[in-house]
């Protein structure tokens, strides 16, 4: 598992592009695991700060119950469509996965039942259309091997 700081240190250009994808819009999609092990997706927000990725969840929400029971999560950046006329100009989409670890709520938190978490990261992926626009580029980062770039036609 890794902190965001480790990814920024190991692959700064990759980390900056992933962060740009996640900050391109407010709502991200988070996947949690239900009691029976099936996936649940929900809208969520996340923040990058002090070398960490953090998320908060409203008290009583199903995703909060899921994460307290099984902390494994995956989060997808806001989705933007590639431009039809120049798909290679699309900045792509990003995903990260890991384990949600409970943290202290912010001092100004008005929601006493909310849950706050940092993400111990196990995977970060950035996918975009290559140049020429006849293939996908998949960049990823994992603890241990670090950054990797692959293409797929």
TIVO-2410 file (N, C-alpha, C; in nm, 3 decimals):
# residues 153
REC num residu      c1      c2      c3 atome chaine
REC   1      X   0.085  -0.118   0.000     N      A
REC   1      X   0.000   0.000   0.000    CA      A
REC   1      X   0.089   0.124   0.000     C      A
REC   2      X   0.035   0.231  -0.056     N      A
REC   2      X   0.116   0.353  -0.069    CA      A
REC   2      X   0.031   0.476  -0.044     C      A
REC   3      X   0.098   0.583  -0.008     N      A
REC   3      X   0.032   0.713   0.004    CA      A
REC   3      X   0.046   0.784  -0.131     C      A
REC   4      X  -0.032   0.887  -0.151     N      A
REC   4      X  -0.023   0.966  -0.273    CA      A
REC   4      X   0.116   1.028  -0.287     C      A
REC   5      X   0.174   1.065  -0.175     N      A
REC   5      X   0.308   1.124  -0.176    CA      A
REC   5      X   0.410   1.030  -0.243     C      A
REC   6      X   0.400   0.900  -0.216     N      A
REC   6      X   0.493   0.804  -0.277    CA      A
REC   6      X   0.478   0.802  -0.429     C      A
REC   7      X   0.356   0.812  -0.478     N      A
REC   7      X   0.333   0.812  -0.622    CA      A
REC   7      X   0.386   0.942  -0.683     C      A
REC   8      X   0.360   1.054  -0.616     N      A
REC   8      X   0.413   1.182  -0.664    CA      A
REC   8      X   0.566   1.181  -0.671     C      A
REC   9      X   0.628   1.120  -0.573     N      A
REC   9      X   0.775   1.114  -0.569    CA      A
REC   9      X   0.830   1.020  -0.677     C      A
REC  10      X   0.764   0.906  -0.697     N      A
REC  10      X   0.812   0.804  -0.790    CA      A
REC  10      X   0.783   0.838  -0.936     C      A
REC  11      X   0.665   0.894  -0.964     N      A
REC  11      X   0.623   0.923  -1.101    CA      A
REC  11      X   0.549   1.057  -1.104     C      A
REC  12      X   0.620   1.169  -1.088     N      A
REC  12      X   0.554   1.299  -1.073    CA      A
REC  12      X   0.467   1.341  -1.190     C      A
REC  13      X   0.510   1.318  -1.314     N      A
REC  13      X   0.428   1.357  -1.430    CA      A
REC  13      X   0.299   1.275  -1.434     C      A
REC  14      X   0.310   1.147  -1.414     N      A
REC  14      X   0.193   1.058  -1.410    CA      A
REC  14      X   0.098   1.103  -1.298     C      A
REC  15      X   0.150   1.125  -1.178     N      A
REC  15      X   0.068   1.167  -1.064    CA      A
REC  15      X  -0.005   1.298  -1.093     C      A
REC  16      X   0.062   1.393  -1.158     N      A
REC  16      X   0.000   1.521  -1.190    CA      A
REC  16      X  -0.115   1.502  -1.289     C      A
REC  17      X  -0.096   1.416  -1.389     N      A
REC  17      X  -0.204   1.394  -1.486    CA      A
REC  17      X  -0.322   1.321  -1.423     C      A
REC  18      X  -0.296   1.225  -1.336     N      A
REC  18      X  -0.405   1.155  -1.265    CA      A
REC  18      X  -0.480   1.254  -1.177     C      A
REC  19      X  -0.408   1.334  -1.104     N      A
REC  19      X  -0.473   1.433  -1.017    CA      A
REC  19      X  -0.559   1.529  -1.099     C      A
REC  20      X  -0.509   1.572  -1.215     N      A
REC  20      X  -0.588   1.659  -1.303    CA      A
REC  20      X  -0.718   1.593  -1.344     C      A
REC  21      X  -0.716   1.465  -1.373     N      A
REC  21      X  -0.838   1.394  -1.412    CA      A
REC  21      X  -0.937   1.391  -1.296     C      A
REC  22      X  -0.889   1.363  -1.175     N      A
REC  22      X  -0.978   1.356  -1.060    CA      A
REC  22      X  -1.032   1.494  -1.021     C      A
REC  23      X  -0.958   1.599  -1.045     N      A
REC  23      X  -1.005   1.733  -1.007    CA      A
REC  23      X  -1.079   1.803  -1.120     C      A
REC  24      X  -1.103   1.734  -1.232     N      A
REC  24      X  -1.174   1.793  -1.346    CA      A
REC  24      X  -1.323   1.812  -1.318     C      A
REC  25      X  -1.374   1.752  -1.214     N      A
REC  25      X  -1.515   1.765  -1.178    CA      A
REC  25      X  -1.534   1.725  -1.033     C      A
REC  26      X  -1.647   1.759  -0.977     N      A
REC  26      X  -1.673   1.732  -0.836    CA      A
REC  26      X  -1.703   1.586  -0.807     C      A
REC  27      X  -1.793   1.527  -0.886     N      A
REC  27      X  -1.841   1.393  -0.855    CA      A
REC  27      X  -1.758   1.283  -0.919     C      A
REC  28      X  -1.708   1.195  -0.832     N      A
REC  28      X  -1.637   1.076  -0.874    CA      A
REC  28      X  -1.729   0.957  -0.848     C      A
REC  29      X  -1.695   0.841  -0.901     N      A
REC  29      X  -1.773   0.720  -0.875    CA      A
REC  29      X  -1.689   0.628  -0.788     C      A
REC  30      X  -1.744   0.591  -0.673     N      A
REC  30      X  -1.675   0.501  -0.582    CA      A
REC  30      X  -1.744   0.365  -0.584     C      A
REC  31      X  -1.665   0.261  -0.584     N      A
REC  31      X  -1.717   0.124  -0.573    CA      A
REC  31      X  -1.680   0.070  -0.436     C      A
REC  32      X  -1.781   0.021  -0.365     N      A
REC  32      X  -1.762  -0.044  -0.236    CA      A
REC  32      X  -1.819  -0.184  -0.246     C      A
REC  33      X  -1.801  -0.262  -0.142     N      A
REC  33      X  -1.852  -0.399  -0.142    CA      A
REC  33      X  -1.967  -0.413  -0.044     C      A
REC  34      X  -2.080  -0.464  -0.094     N      A
REC  34      X  -2.196  -0.489  -0.009    CA      A
REC  34      X  -2.167  -0.607   0.084     C      A
REC  35      X  -2.256  -0.628   0.178     N      A
REC  35      X  -2.242  -0.738   0.274    CA      A
REC  35      X  -2.227  -0.873   0.203     C      A
REC  36      X  -2.298  -0.893   0.090     N      A
REC  36      X  -2.291  -1.021   0.019    CA      A
REC  36      X  -2.173  -1.029  -0.078     C      A
REC  37      X  -2.089  -0.923  -0.081     N      A
REC  37      X  -1.971  -0.923  -0.167    CA      A
REC  37      X  -1.994  -0.862  -0.305     C      A
REC  38      X  -2.117  -0.830  -0.338     N      A
REC  38      X  -2.143  -0.770  -0.469    CA      A
REC  38      X  -2.106  -0.621  -0.464     C      A
REC  39      X  -2.075  -0.562  -0.580     N      A
REC  39      X  -2.032  -0.422  -0.581    CA      A
REC  39      X  -2.148  -0.325  -0.568     C      A
REC  40      X  -2.117  -0.210  -0.509     N      A
REC  40      X  -2.212  -0.097  -0.503    CA      A
REC  40      X  -2.135   0.025  -0.555     C      A
REC  41      X  -2.196   0.101  -0.646     N      A
REC  41      X  -2.132   0.225  -0.689    CA      A
REC  41      X  -2.215   0.343  -0.639     C      A
REC  42      X  -2.145   0.449  -0.604     N      A
REC  42      X  -2.207   0.568  -0.549    CA      A
REC  42      X  -2.127   0.689  -0.594     C      A
REC  43      X  -2.188   0.804  -0.588     N      A
REC  43      X  -2.115   0.929  -0.612    CA      A
REC  43      X  -2.034   0.961  -0.487     C      A
REC  44      X  -1.921   1.025  -0.508     N      A
REC  44      X  -1.836   1.063  -0.396    CA      A
REC  44      X  -1.748   1.180  -0.436     C      A
REC  45      X  -1.693   1.244  -0.338     N      A
REC  45      X  -1.592   1.348  -0.361    CA      A
REC  45      X  -1.464   1.300  -0.295     C      A
REC  46      X  -1.352   1.348  -0.342     N      A
REC  46      X  -1.226   1.316  -0.276    CA      A
REC  46      X  -1.136   1.437  -0.282     C      A
REC  47      X  -1.034   1.436  -0.198     N      A
REC  47      X  -0.940   1.548  -0.194    CA      A
REC  47      X  -0.797   1.496  -0.194     C      A
REC  48      X  -0.709   1.574  -0.255     N      A
REC  48      X  -0.566   1.550  -0.250    CA      A
REC  48      X  -0.508   1.656  -0.158     C      A
REC  49      X  -0.431   1.616  -0.059     N      A
REC  49      X  -0.368   1.714   0.029    CA      A
REC  49      X  -0.271   1.649   0.124     C      A
REC  50      X  -0.164   1.717   0.152     N      A
REC  50      X  -0.062   1.668   0.246    CA      A
REC  50      X  -0.013   1.528   0.210     C      A
REC  51      X  -0.001   1.501   0.079     N      A
REC  51      X   0.051   1.373   0.034    CA      A
REC  51      X  -0.045   1.256   0.047     C      A
REC  52      X  -0.172   1.285   0.070     N      A
REC  52      X  -0.273   1.180   0.087    CA      A
REC  52      X  -0.393   1.205  -0.003     C      A
REC  53      X  -0.467   1.099  -0.032     N      A
REC  53      X  -0.599   1.108  -0.094    CA      A
REC  53      X  -0.698   1.077   0.016     C      A
REC  54      X  -0.796   1.167   0.037     N      A
REC  54      X  -0.893   1.147   0.144    CA      A
REC  54      X  -1.035   1.158   0.089     C      A
REC  55      X  -1.126   1.092   0.158     N      A
REC  55      X  -1.268   1.096   0.123    CA      A
REC  55      X  -1.350   1.107   0.251     C      A
REC  56      X  -1.469   1.161   0.237     N      A
REC  56      X  -1.563   1.167   0.347    CA      A
REC  56      X  -1.695   1.108   0.302     C      A
REC  57      X  -1.770   1.053   0.398     N      A
REC  57      X  -1.899   0.991   0.367    CA      A
REC  57      X  -2.001   1.032   0.471     C      A
REC  58      X  -2.121   1.059   0.426     N      A
REC  58      X  -2.229   1.098   0.517    CA      A
REC  58      X  -2.264   0.985   0.611     C      A
REC  59      X  -2.292   1.020   0.736     N      A
REC  59      X  -2.333   0.922   0.835    CA      A
REC  59      X  -2.459   0.850   0.790     C      A
REC  60      X  -2.464   0.719   0.811     N      A
REC  60      X  -2.580   0.640   0.774    CA      A
REC  60      X  -2.587   0.601   0.629     C      A
REC  61      X  -2.493   0.649   0.547     N      A
REC  61      X  -2.497   0.612   0.404    CA      A
REC  61      X  -2.457   0.466   0.386     C      A
REC  62      X  -2.508   0.406   0.281     N      A
REC  62      X  -2.477   0.266   0.255    CA      A
REC  62      X  -2.328   0.248   0.224     C      A
REC  63      X  -2.268   0.343   0.153     N      A
REC  63      X  -2.125   0.329   0.123    CA      A
REC  63      X  -2.042   0.337   0.250     C      A
REC  64      X  -2.084   0.418   0.348     N      A
REC  64      X  -2.012   0.425   0.475    CA      A
REC  64      X  -2.024   0.292   0.549     C      A
REC  65      X  -2.143   0.235   0.550     N      A
REC  65      X  -2.160   0.102   0.612    CA      A
REC  65      X  -2.073  -0.002   0.542     C      A
REC  66      X  -2.072   0.003   0.408     N      A
REC  66      X  -1.989  -0.092   0.333    CA      A
REC  66      X  -1.842  -0.079   0.372     C      A
REC  67      X  -1.790   0.044   0.373     N      A
REC  67      X  -1.647   0.067   0.399    CA      A
REC  67      X  -1.609   0.030   0.542     C      A
REC  68      X  -1.698   0.053   0.635     N      A
REC  68      X  -1.668   0.014   0.773    CA      A
REC  68      X  -1.663  -0.138   0.788     C      A
REC  69      X  -1.737  -0.208   0.704     N      A
REC  69      X  -1.739  -0.355   0.708    CA      A
REC  69      X  -1.622  -0.413   0.628     C      A
REC  70      X  -1.596  -0.357   0.509     N      A
REC  70      X  -1.488  -0.404   0.421    CA      A
REC  70      X  -1.428  -0.281   0.355     C      A
REC  71      X  -1.307  -0.243   0.393     N      A
REC  71      X  -1.252  -0.114   0.350    CA      A
REC  71      X  -1.195  -0.110   0.208     C      A
REC  72      X  -1.206  -0.217   0.131     N      A
REC  72      X  -1.154  -0.215  -0.006    CA      A
REC  72      X  -1.246  -0.132  -0.094     C      A
REC  73      X  -1.184  -0.038  -0.170     N      A
REC  73      X  -1.261   0.052  -0.256    CA      A
REC  73      X  -1.189   0.073  -0.389     C      A
REC  74      X  -1.264   0.123  -0.485     N      A
REC  74      X  -1.209   0.172  -0.612    CA      A
REC  74      X  -1.283   0.301  -0.644     C      A
REC  75      X  -1.211   0.396  -0.704     N      A
REC  75      X  -1.272   0.524  -0.737    CA      A
REC  75      X  -1.236   0.561  -0.880     C      A
REC  76      X  -1.336   0.607  -0.955     N      A
REC  76      X  -1.317   0.647  -1.095    CA      A
REC  76      X  -1.334   0.798  -1.105     C      A
REC  77      X  -1.248   0.862  -1.184     N      A
REC  77      X  -1.255   1.007  -1.204    CA      A
REC  77      X  -1.384   1.045  -1.275     C      A
REC  78      X  -1.418   1.175  -1.274     N      A
REC  78      X  -1.532   1.221  -1.355    CA      A
REC  78      X  -1.508   1.181  -1.501     C      A
REC  79      X  -1.614   1.141  -1.568     N      A
REC  79      X  -1.602   1.094  -1.706    CA      A
REC  79      X  -1.630   1.208  -1.804     C      A
REC  80      X  -1.538   1.228  -1.895     N      A
REC  80      X  -1.554   1.323  -2.004    CA      A
REC  80      X  -1.536   1.244  -2.133     C      A
REC  81      X  -1.618   1.270  -2.231     N      A
REC  81      X  -1.610   1.199  -2.359    CA      A
REC  81      X  -1.493   1.249  -2.443     C      A
REC  82      X  -1.424   1.157  -2.513     N      A
REC  82      X  -1.320   1.203  -2.606    CA      A
REC  82      X  -1.383   1.284  -2.719     C      A
REC  83      X  -1.318   1.392  -2.762     N      A
REC  83      X  -1.373   1.470  -2.873    CA      A
REC  83      X  -1.371   1.387  -3.002     C      A
REC  84      X  -1.481   1.385  -3.073     N      A
REC  84      X  -1.495   1.304  -3.195    CA      A
REC  84      X  -1.392   1.341  -3.299     C      A
REC  85      X  -1.368   1.471  -3.316     N      A
REC  85      X  -1.278   1.517  -3.422    CA      A
REC  85      X  -1.130   1.499  -3.388     C      A
REC  86      X  -1.095   1.488  -3.259     N      A
REC  86      X  -0.955   1.467  -3.222    CA      A
REC  86      X  -0.945   1.386  -3.092     C      A
REC  87      X  -0.977   1.255  -3.099     N      A
REC  87      X  -0.978   1.174  -2.977    CA      A
REC  87      X  -0.844   1.170  -2.905     C      A
REC  88      X  -0.735   1.191  -2.978     N      A
REC  88      X  -0.603   1.188  -2.914    CA      A
REC  88      X  -0.581   1.310  -2.822     C      A
REC  89      X  -0.666   1.411  -2.830     N      A
REC  89      X  -0.654   1.527  -2.741    CA      A
REC  89      X  -0.726   1.504  -2.607     C      A
REC  90      X  -0.800   1.395  -2.597     N      A
REC  90      X  -0.871   1.361  -2.472    CA      A
REC  90      X  -0.770   1.331  -2.362     C      A
REC  91      X  -0.782   1.393  -2.246     N      A
REC  91      X  -0.685   1.367  -2.139    CA      A
REC  91      X  -0.705   1.232  -2.070     C      A
REC  92      X  -0.814   1.163  -2.101     N      A
REC  92      X  -0.834   1.028  -2.049    CA      A
REC  92      X  -0.917   1.024  -1.923     C      A
REC  93      X  -0.918   0.905  -1.863     N      A
REC  93      X  -0.982   0.891  -1.733    CA      A
REC  93      X  -0.889   0.817  -1.640     C      A
REC  94      X  -0.913   0.837  -1.510     N      A
REC  94      X  -0.824   0.781  -1.408    CA      A
REC  94      X  -0.904   0.699  -1.309     C      A
REC  95      X  -0.835   0.600  -1.252     N      A
REC  95      X  -0.894   0.514  -1.150    CA      A
REC  95      X  -0.790   0.492  -1.042     C      A
REC  96      X  -0.837   0.475  -0.920     N      A
REC  96      X  -0.747   0.432  -0.815    CA      A
REC  96      X  -0.819   0.333  -0.727     C      A
REC  97      X  -0.743   0.245  -0.665     N      A
REC  97      X  -0.799   0.143  -0.578    CA      A
REC  97      X  -0.711   0.131  -0.455     C      A
REC  98      X  -0.771   0.085  -0.347     N      A
REC  98      X  -0.695   0.067  -0.224    CA      A
REC  98      X  -0.786   0.037  -0.108     C      A
REC  99      X  -0.737   0.071   0.009     N      A
REC  99      X  -0.807   0.045   0.134    CA      A
REC  99      X  -0.835   0.177   0.204     C      A
REC 100      X  -0.959   0.195   0.248     N      A
REC 100      X  -0.998   0.314   0.322    CA      A
REC 100      X  -0.959   0.296   0.469     C      A
REC 101      X  -0.883   0.390   0.522     N      A
REC 101      X  -0.837   0.386   0.661    CA      A
REC 101      X  -0.897   0.506   0.734     C      A
REC 102      X  -0.971   0.480   0.841     N      A
REC 102      X  -1.039   0.588   0.915    CA      A
REC 102      X  -0.938   0.689   0.968     C      A
REC 103      X  -0.975   0.817   0.956     N      A
REC 103      X  -0.894   0.928   1.009    CA      A
REC 103      X  -0.984   1.019   1.091     C      A
REC 104      X  -0.923   1.108   1.166     N      A
REC 104      X  -0.998   1.205   1.245    CA      A
REC 104      X  -1.073   1.300   1.151     C      A
REC 105      X  -1.194   1.339   1.186     N      A
REC 105      X  -1.267   1.436   1.103    CA      A
REC 105      X  -1.200   1.574   1.109     C      A
REC 106      X  -1.223   1.654   1.007     N      A
REC 106      X  -1.170   1.791   1.010    CA      A
REC 106      X  -1.229   1.867   1.129     C      A
REC 107      X  -1.155   1.962   1.179     N      A
REC 107      X  -1.199   2.040   1.297    CA      A
REC 107      X  -1.331   2.111   1.271     C      A
REC 108      X  -1.357   2.151   1.146     N      A
REC 108      X  -1.479   2.226   1.116    CA      A
REC 108      X  -1.592   2.137   1.066     C      A
REC 109      X  -1.584   2.007   1.090     N      A
REC 109      X  -1.685   1.912   1.044    CA      A
REC 109      X  -1.819   1.932   1.117     C      A
REC 110      X  -1.925   1.966   1.043     N      A
REC 110      X  -2.055   1.985   1.107    CA      A
REC 110      X  -2.139   1.856   1.117     C      A
REC 111      X  -2.084   1.744   1.070     N      A
REC 111      X  -2.160   1.619   1.063    CA      A
REC 111      X  -2.098   1.515   1.156     C      A
REC 112      X  -2.150   1.501   1.278     N      A
REC 112      X  -2.087   1.412   1.375    CA      A
REC 112      X  -2.089   1.263   1.337     C      A
REC 113      X  -2.181   1.221   1.252     N      A
REC 113      X  -2.190   1.079   1.215    CA      A
REC 113      X  -2.115   1.046   1.086     C      A
REC 114      X  -2.054   1.147   1.024     N      A
REC 114      X  -1.984   1.124   0.898    CA      A
REC 114      X  -1.858   1.041   0.922     C      A
REC 115      X  -1.811   0.978   0.816     N      A
REC 115      X  -1.686   0.902   0.822    CA      A
REC 115      X  -1.583   0.967   0.732     C      A
REC 116      X  -1.460   0.972   0.779     N      A
REC 116      X  -1.350   1.030   0.702    CA      A
REC 116      X  -1.238   0.928   0.691     C      A
REC 117      X  -1.178   0.920   0.570     N      A
REC 117      X  -1.080   0.816   0.543    CA      A
REC 117      X  -0.968   0.868   0.455     C      A
REC 118      X  -0.849   0.813   0.474     N      A
REC 118      X  -0.742   0.828   0.378    CA      A
REC 118      X  -0.738   0.697   0.302     C      A
REC 119      X  -0.685   0.701   0.181     N      A
REC 119      X  -0.679   0.580   0.100    CA      A
REC 119      X  -0.535   0.531   0.094     C      A
REC 120      X  -0.515   0.409   0.141     N      A
REC 120      X  -0.388   0.340   0.121    CA      A
REC 120      X  -0.398   0.279  -0.018     C      A
REC 121      X  -0.318   0.328  -0.110     N      A
REC 121      X  -0.334   0.299  -0.252    CA      A
REC 121      X  -0.264   0.170  -0.293     C      A
REC 122      X  -0.336   0.086  -0.368     N      A
REC 122      X  -0.279  -0.037  -0.424    CA      A
REC 122      X  -0.265  -0.030  -0.575     C      A
REC 123      X  -0.337   0.065  -0.639     N      A
REC 123      X  -0.331   0.075  -0.784    CA      A
REC 123      X  -0.381   0.212  -0.828     C      A
REC 124      X  -0.313   0.268  -0.929     N      A
REC 124      X  -0.358   0.391  -0.995    CA      A
REC 124      X  -0.344   0.366  -1.145     C      A
REC 125      X  -0.448   0.401  -1.223     N      A
REC 125      X  -0.447   0.377  -1.368    CA      A
REC 125      X  -0.497   0.503  -1.439     C      A
REC 126      X  -0.429   0.536  -1.549     N      A
REC 126      X  -0.469   0.644  -1.637    CA      A
REC 126      X  -0.479   0.587  -1.778     C      A
REC 127      X  -0.595   0.602  -1.842     N      A
REC 127      X  -0.617   0.548  -1.976    CA      A
REC 127      X  -0.656   0.663  -2.069     C      A
REC 128      X  -0.594   0.666  -2.189     N      A
REC 128      X  -0.625   0.771  -2.287    CA      A
REC 128      X  -0.596   0.719  -2.427     C      A
REC 129      X  -0.643   0.793  -2.526     N      A
REC 129      X  -0.623   0.758  -2.667    CA      A
REC 129      X  -0.484   0.804  -2.708     C      A
REC 130      X  -0.410   0.715  -2.775     N      A
REC 130      X  -0.275   0.747  -2.819    CA      A
REC 130      X  -0.273   0.829  -2.947     C      A
REC 131      X  -0.152   0.864  -2.989     N      A
REC 131      X  -0.131   0.936  -3.114    CA      A
REC 131      X  -0.044   0.849  -3.203     C      A
REC 132      X  -0.094   0.811  -3.322     N      A
REC 132      X  -0.224   0.842  -3.379    CA      A
REC 132      X  -0.335   0.773  -3.300     C      A
REC 133      X  -0.457   0.813  -3.327     N      A
REC 133      X  -0.572   0.766  -3.249    CA      A
REC 133      X  -0.617   0.627  -3.291     C      A
REC 134      X  -0.523   0.534  -3.296     N      A
REC 134      X  -0.557   0.396  -3.333    CA      A
REC 134      X  -0.528   0.297  -3.219     C      A
REC 135      X  -0.502   0.350  -3.099     N      A
REC 135      X  -0.472   0.263  -2.986    CA      A
REC 135      X  -0.500   0.336  -2.854     C      A
REC 136      X  -0.513   0.258  -2.749     N      A
REC 136      X  -0.524   0.314  -2.614    CA      A
REC 136      X  -0.388   0.307  -2.546     C      A
REC 137      X  -0.363   0.403  -2.459     N      A
REC 137      X  -0.245   0.400  -2.375    CA      A
REC 137      X  -0.293   0.380  -2.232     C      A
REC 138      X  -0.235   0.283  -2.164     N      A
REC 138      X  -0.270   0.254  -2.025    CA      A
REC 138      X  -0.144   0.272  -1.942     C      A
REC 139      X  -0.145   0.373  -1.857     N      A
REC 139      X  -0.035   0.394  -1.764    CA      A
REC 139      X  -0.086   0.352  -1.626     C      A
REC 140      X  -0.001   0.286  -1.549     N      A
REC 140      X  -0.042   0.241  -1.417    CA      A
REC 140      X   0.074   0.252  -1.318     C      A
REC 141      X   0.037   0.252  -1.192     N      A
REC 141      X   0.135   0.253  -1.084    CA      A
REC 141      X   0.087   0.157  -0.978     C      A
REC 142      X   0.179   0.071  -0.932     N      A
REC 142      X   0.152  -0.024  -0.824    CA      A
REC 142      X   0.268  -0.019  -0.726     C      A
REC 143      X   0.242  -0.040  -0.596     N      A
REC 143      X   0.352  -0.047  -0.501    CA      A
REC 143      X   0.450  -0.158  -0.545     C      A
REC 144      X   0.575  -0.130  -0.534     N      A
REC 144      X   0.675  -0.229  -0.576    CA      A
REC 144      X   0.725  -0.199  -0.715     C      A
REC 145      X   0.652  -0.246  -0.819     N      A
REC 145      X   0.703  -0.220  -0.954    CA      A
REC 145      X   0.694  -0.074  -0.997     C      A
REC 146      X   0.607   0.005  -0.936     N      A
REC 146      X   0.596   0.146  -0.971    CA      A
REC 146      X   0.520   0.170  -1.099     C      A
REC 147      X   0.568   0.269  -1.178     N      A
REC 147      X   0.499   0.314  -1.298    CA      A
REC 147      X   0.526   0.222  -1.417     C      A
REC 148      X   0.423   0.205  -1.499     N      A
REC 148      X   0.434   0.121  -1.619    CA      A
REC 148      X   0.344   0.181  -1.728     C      A
REC 149      X   0.386   0.168  -1.854     N      A
REC 149      X   0.306   0.217  -1.967    CA      A
REC 149      X   0.288   0.101  -2.065     C      A
REC 150      X   0.161   0.081  -2.109     N      A
REC 150      X   0.128  -0.023  -2.207    CA      A
REC 150      X   0.037   0.038  -2.311     C      A
REC 151      X   0.029  -0.027  -2.425     N      A
REC 151      X  -0.066   0.014  -2.529    CA      A
REC 151      X  -0.153  -0.104  -2.566     C      A
REC 152      X  -0.271  -0.072  -2.616     N      A
REC 152      X  -0.365  -0.176  -2.659    CA      A
REC 152      X  -0.435  -0.128  -2.786     C      A
REC 153      X  -0.432  -0.211  -2.888     N      A
REC 153      X  -0.499  -0.179  -3.015    CA      A
REC 153      X  -0.636  -0.242  -3.019     C      A
***
